[in-house]
């Protein structure tokens, strides 16, 4: 490891950058160094701008990808190397905000039923029922589920930007998770990889989503993050206020949450139930699936029991 790379890592650790952010920044600088084949500390502002232009024009990458590289370069040159912003200007592209393409409730039901792997289907259900980011869901531990009568929440130990928060734990989701823990014999990670030694990878979760979407014959674009968008929009349609949804999603600014106001269907009528899972058609089919023990049905109606089942 070079001295410059170690300095950059140390600077990110001191500022509490998430592990994925650290990896993204290091990867971006590594690709830039591979392009110029010399020490990044020697680059001029013109060379950095030329590389960013190369990413868009020659490599045909998106402006979002270019902006990620620009963030990494800005941190390296301005924070780590101490170059003043006025002397080392790094341009950012203005990327138009795209409205996400939502799934209808009937499509979410089809998607979940099309996911034939029980643990991965449970992960998808959890993301939709809690609004977690995929990285947050994959990192959940059994101890993050708090089913105490006066709590009933899911703890996100390390969200985006290293921020901890709590989100919804509905009676329906609690019942499903209890059955999942009992069947999968979870002891640490709520969603483990095949060996059980580590958390399920984000890549595996994405593959589970895309595979289920294809088997359900859903042609709408978007990845597993679509379930988070659906969570927020369906809560808004159910009458939950924007401030509460902001806290559940872990957004730093209310304006970020406000974009979901434009996604509400004008024909929608607020339902009586506000639990996203309870709004899905044919949910009973998940409850009757052969991998879930009869014990699960008892748990669903007694959500305020102790969270972890007796093994």
Buried (B, 14 or more C-beta within 10 A) or exposed (E): EEEBBEBBBEBBEEEEBBEEBBEBBBEBBEBBBEBBEEEBBEBEBEBBBEBBEBBBEEEEBEBEBBBBBBBBBBBBBBEBBEBEEEEBBBEEEEEEEEEBEBBEBEBBBBBBBBBEBBBBBBBBBBBBBBBBBBBBBBBBBBEBBBBEEEBBBBBBEBBBEEEEBBBBBBBBBBBBBBBBBBBBEBEEBBBBBEEEEEBBEBEBBBEBBEBBBEBBEBEEEBEBBBBBBBBBBBBBBBEBEBEEBBEBBBBEEEEEBEBBEEBEEEEEEEBEEBBBBBBBEEBEEBBEEEBBBEBBEEBBEEBEBEBBBEE
